[in-house]
Amino acid sequence: MTPICKLFVKELGFGKLNCIPSTDETYISFSKKVEKTLEMRFIDSCRFMPNSLKTLAGNFTTGKFKATQKCFSERSELMIRKGVYPYDYMDGSSKLEETQLPPKEDFFNKLNGTDISDDDYEHAQRVFKEFSCQTKQDFHNLYLESDTEGCLREF
């Protein structure tokens, strides 16, 4: 299970969680009823999409991201590309309260065994600054909005 999924499971873990496991450690999907009429469902998009979000997003021209352009207006150019996120670093909700991004080496992705490029780190810093993020929670919310919701709406 990815670190971000572990964070969700940990925070949502009280009560009943429904899941479709792939193995003991990985899940295809998990869901939790939050209220009588609301169920939050998390799905491993890699199992259902032909390519990664980064590849799929790269196949579109800027004009195809109308939802992203509407949401982020003049700063949409920053949000049309694949977002940069310190997945493994974000191992607990207390990290969301931090007021700056971690150093570049903390963006290392254990799942892929890769570091981020200098350009990607500069992009993350620019997004943090341009959107006046006060905490990593602000950055996290931007990442979710642009990297998943925006791309999935287009597909």
Secondary structure, 3 states (H helix, E strand, C coil): CCHHHHHHHHHHCCCCCEEEECCCCCEEEEEEEEECCEEEEEECHHHCCCCCHHHHHHCCCHHHCHHHHHHHHHHHHHHCCCCCCCCCCCCCHHHHHCCCCCCHHHHCECCCCECCCHHHHHHHHHHHHHCCCCCHHHHHHHHHHHHHHHHHHHC
